[in-house]
Amino acid sequence: MKSGQSICHGQFHPAKVGQFTRLIHTGTLLKILEEKNFMDLGKPLNAYLSELDFSDSIDTKSITIKSLLNHTHGTFSTPMTWKTAFLGYKDGNKELIHDLNTDFLFDPSGRYRYSNVGPIVAGIAAEKVTGKTWKVLMEDHIFSPLKMENTSANVSDFAFEDIRPSLTVTKEMGIIEKGFYKSDITMHASGGIISTIDDLSKWLAANINQDNVLLNKDSWGELHTSTATQDKKYFTYQRSGYSLGWDIAEYGNDRILTRFGGLAGISFHISFMPDKKVGVIAFSNDNRAYLLPHLMANYAYNLINEQHADSILKIEKTSFDNSFKSEDDIQYPNDSQMLSANSTNDSIIGTYHNEQNWPDIEIYREKDHYIFNWGILKGKIFRNDGGGYSSNLGVFSRTFQVNKDSLYTGSLIYKR
């Protein structure tokens, strides 16, 4: 995209973009709601969600909506993060608020520390104020005005076969896993959008041109300005700040705003150089090539900026080659290690419950093997050489042990 105009045309299959809503929802959507006088980003959390009190151990008056968006709020919750991103949950926002109130960590330093919690809580607050879910608000205030007709925060809006799958691949075994590991419930406000390159280019153009279809110039300026400091290098990008959804960084001698995301084999890159009004969208769905979108984006920037693109590519490709090889060399269980179905192994079959309200785990027999089903995710069960079992659930592998009526996975204990 150059001067706010797309230079790549044609429709592509919808592709899951893991973290795209982090920059749309957390920044743009809530800024739109502020312009429309629904919310004030400077107000404290308790003004919108009094029921979220962290068991009275955190002063929620010190946490502003803005701090939720720029990740300086300091609150973290493992069950909330896992349920919203991977496993699913049954009782809506009520369950998520309960998880935050009862199982959380808190960093009072006020320093930037990325987590999914902030954007998700901001989405819950927006729903409390407007009476509409963040998904409906995204459609009303962003997708529809920008005519993003092939974009949605619901998996059910697409034919499954039209969604580009995630691939887990190795040179020795070929494709290990191929699938799409999201459902409507796990398309959350900190990383759940299905879209096309054409539609995403409309969103990127709105940012580059600071299009008043969505926001006024002052609001765009606030969205593109650092509100929290960081000092971190990722690949070739030296990050110095974070706005309300964009990492503020430098690439070469240019200021660049970036947002990256990933899920299983999918890796996504969206960025733009505001001073030069040029931006790039790129993605890959091969787990070994998670750096490829960034490598491609850099090459495009260097061509457009009339740099020595081929020479720079050769240097940067070294990091890509190393990461690709590292992923390619990962050992995965083969079919000979699959737990065979028989009357002895049937003893692990059952539904297991957790007292801390984590999603149930169900183990059942399917033809000649067994399935480990945790929330919305499932995979074949393999026997580990060192004892116990493992299952590749697409987005991650999980080891576990079963002893009589107890199942142990990580620090979690389940009972049949």
N, C-alpha and C positions, 0 to 999 in steps of 0.2 A: 504494500500500500504506500503510495507516494502522493504527497500533497493532499492527503485525505481521500484519494480516489483509489479504488481497487485496481490492481494491475494483474489479477488472476481471476478469471471468470469461470462459470460453470458450476452446476450443483454437484455436491459430493454426498455420499451416504452420511447420515447423522453420525457423529462421533462423540462419545462420552468425553467431556472435558472436566477433569476432576476438580479443579479449583477455580473455575471461571467465575462462579458466583461470589467468590471472596471479594473480587474487585467490583462486580456489579452491585451486589446486594449490600455489602458492608459499607461501601462508599456511596455509590450513586443513588441507590434506592432510598436509604435513610436521609440523604441530603435532599432528595426530592420531597420526602415526607416533611422534612424541616421547612422547606420552602412553602409547602402547602399548610404549614402551621399545625401539623399533626404531632410533631415531636420537636424537642429542643435537644440537640446533641450535647449541650453543656450541662443538662440536668442530670441528677444522680439516678442510679438504677432504681432505688426504692420509690421514686416518683411514678414509675411505670409498672414495676413488678414487686409489690410489697410482700408477696408470698415467697419470694426468693430471699431468704434471710441467712443462709449458710449456718443454720442452727445458732444464730445470734453470736457467732464467733468472728464475723467480719462486718465492719461498718459499711453497709452498702451505700451510705451517703457519700463515701469517698470514691465510689466507682461511678464514673459518668458513662453515658452512652458512647461518647467519643473514645473513652479508654477501652471500651469493648471493641471498637472498630480498629484502633491502632495497636491493640495487643499489649497495653500497659496496665490492664486491669488486675493481672496477677492470679486469676482463679483458673483452676484446672480440675477436670474430673475424668478419670479413666473410664468408668462405666458409661457415662454420657457420650464420650467420644467414640467408644467402640459400638455402642448401640446405634448411634446416628449415622456412622460411617459404614459399618460392616454388618451388624447382626440384626438390627431392627428392634422394635419395641411395640407394646400393645396399647398403652394408656396415654398416648399423646403427650402434650406439653406437661401435663400433671406428673407423669412418670419422670420426665427429664428434670423438672424442678425438684422432685423428691431426691433424685440422684445427686444433684448439686448440693442440696441441703444436708445430705447425709454422708457423702463420700467425695471429698474434694481435697485439693492442696491449695495453698495460698502463698504467693510471693509478694510481700508488702513493699518491695523496693521501688515499684513504679517503672521499672525498666522494660523495654520492649522484649517480649518473649512470645513467640508465635504459638497459638493453639486454636483449635476449632471452637472452643467454648464461647469466646467473645461474639463472633458473628451469629452463632446459633441463639444465644441469649438475646442479642439485638433483634433477631427475627421474631422471637417470642414476644418481646416488648412491642414490636410493631404490630403484631397480631392483636395484642391486648388493647392497643389504642384504636386501631382501625376496624377491628372485627373481621379482618381478612388475613388469611395465611400469607406467609412471605411469598409462596408460589403464585398466588393470585395477584398479589401486589406487583411482583416482577412482570407478570403478563400485562397488567393494566398500565403500569407506569414506564416500562422499558421495552419489552418485546413488541407490544402493539404499536406504540408511537414510532418505533424504528422499523416497523414492518418486518420484523424477524419472524417470518411465518413458519419456519422449520426449526423453531427453538422452543423447548419446554423443560420444566423442572420435574416432569412426570414421565417415567419410563413407559407407562401404559398408553401414552399418546403416540407411540411409535410401534410399527411392526418389528418384532424382535429381530427378524432376519435383516432388517435394514440398518441395524446399529452395528457399527464396526466393532468387532470383538477384540478383546485383549488376548495377546499371545504370550505364552511362556515357552521358550524354545532353547534347546542346546544342540550343539553340533553332533553329539553322539546319539541323542534320542529323538531329535526332531522336535515336533510340537508336543509338549508335555500337557499343557492345558490351553483350551481355547474357549472363551466365553465372555459373558458380560455379567458382572457380579453385583448389580444394583437392582433395587426395586423402588417403587414409589416412596416407601417409608425411609429408605436410606439415601434418598436424594435430599440432602440437608442444606441449610442456609450457609454452610461454609464449604461447599464444593459439589453441588449437584445440578448440572445442566447437560442436556443433550442438544447439540446444535450442528450446523454445517459451517464450512469455511465461509461461504457467502454471507450467512447471517452474522457470523462473528466479525466479518469485515465491516458490517454496518455499525456494530457497537464500537469497534476500534476507530472508525472514521468519526463517530460522534465525539470521541475523546480528543482526537487530533484536531478537529475543527472547532471543538468546544461548542457543539451544536445546541442552539437554544430550544430545540424541540424538547429536550429533557430538562435543561438547567440554564440558569443565567451565567454570564461570564465569571462573576465573582465566585459562584459555587464551584464551577469547574476549576478555577484557580486554587481553591481550598482543597479540592480532591487531588490535585497534582502537586501539592506542596507537602514537604515532610512535616509530620506532627510528632514523630518519635525518632530517636537516633538509634542507629545500629552500626556496627563495624564488622562486616563479614564478607568474605569472598566466596562466591559460588561460581564454579567453572571459570568464566572469563569476566565476571561482573563483580565489581567492587561496590558493595552496598553500604550506603551511608545513612539512609533514613527510611521511614515508612510513612505513607500518607494515611488515607482511610481505606486502603485496599491495594495500593501499588507499592512495590519496593522501589526506592529511589536509588539509582546506581550510576556507575560510569562504565562505559565500554570504550576502550581507547581514550580519546579525548572528548567524547560526547556524553552528555547526560542522557540517561535512558530510564524509562519507567517500565518495569517488568512485572509479570505475574506468571508463575509457573505452577504446574500441578501434575499429579500422577495418581494412577490407581492400577495396581497389578502391572500389566505390560504397557499401559497407556502413559505416555509422557506428552505434556502440552506446554507450548510457549506462546505467549502473547506479549508484545512490547511495542513501544514507540519512542522516538526521539523527538520531543516537543519542539525543540529549536529548529529542526530540519523538516518537521511535518512528514515523517516517514515512519511506518510501522510494519511489523511482520507477525504473521500467525503461522505456526508450524506444529505438527504433532507426529508421533510415531506410536505404533501399537505392538512393538516387539520389545519384550522386557530387557533384552540385551542392549537396546539402542536408546536408552533413556536420555542420553546426551545429544542424540542426533538432531532433535528440533532446535536446540540452541546452536549447534554447529551450523545448521542450515540457515538459521536466522542471521548469524554473524556473517556468513558468506554473502547473503543478500545485502546486508548493511554495507559491507565493504565494497561490493560492486557499485551500489548506488552512490556511495560517498567517494567513489573513485580512488579507493585505497588499493594496495597490492593484495587483492583478494586471494589469489592462488597461493601466494607465499604465506599469508596469514593462516589460511586453511591448513596448510601442511603442518604448521606449528601446533595449531589447536587440535588437529586430528590425533595427535599423540595421546592426549587425555581421553579422547573418545575410544581409540583403539584399546587402551588399557582397561577402561571400564567395560567395554564390550567383551573382551577376553575373560575378565573376572566373572561376569555373569554367565558367559558361555561355558565356563568350567565348573559351575555349580552342579553337584551331584544330586540327582533326584531318585527316589525309589523306582525300581522297575517292576514289571508285572510278577516276577518271581517272588517278590517280597510282599505281594498283596495277601491280605489275610483271607485264607480260603474258607468258604462256608462249609461248616460241618456241625454236628450235634454238640461237640465240645466247645467250639467257639461261639455257638449260639448263646452261651451263658452271659455274654456281654450285652445282648439285646435288651433294650428297654428305653424308657424315658427318664431322664435325670433332671432333678430340680435343684436350684441354688437358692439359699436363704437370703442372699443379698440382692435378689431380684434380677440376676442376669438371665438372659433368655435360656429356655430349656435346651438340653442336648438330647437328641434322639439317635439311637443306634438301631439300625434295622438291616435285615438281610435282603439282598437284591441279586437274584440269580446265583452266581457262584462266588459272590463277595459280599462285603458289608459296607454300609454307608454311615458316615458320621455327619449328622445334621445339626448345626448350631445356628439357631435363629433362621435367617434366610439363606445361609450358606451351607453347602454340603460337598462332600468329597469321599472317594474310596478310602478304606482303611488299610494301612500297611503295618506289618509287624517290624518294630525296630530291632536292630542287632543287639543293642544294649538292654533290651527289655522294654515293655510298654508298646505303645502304638503311635502312629502319626497319620495325619490326613491333610492333603493339599486342598485348601478351600478356595483356591483361585487367587484371592488377594493376599493370602498368607497360608503357611503350613502350621499345623497345631499338633503338638505331642500331648499324649495323655496316658494315664494308667487307670485300670479298673481293678478294684479289689472288693470282691463280693458285691455289695450294693452301693459302693462309693466309687465315684469317678473323680480323678484329680487332673487338672490341667493348669499349668502355671501355679499361681497362688490360689486358684479357685477350687472349691470343694463342692461336688454335686452328690445328691443322694437319689437312688432309684425309688 
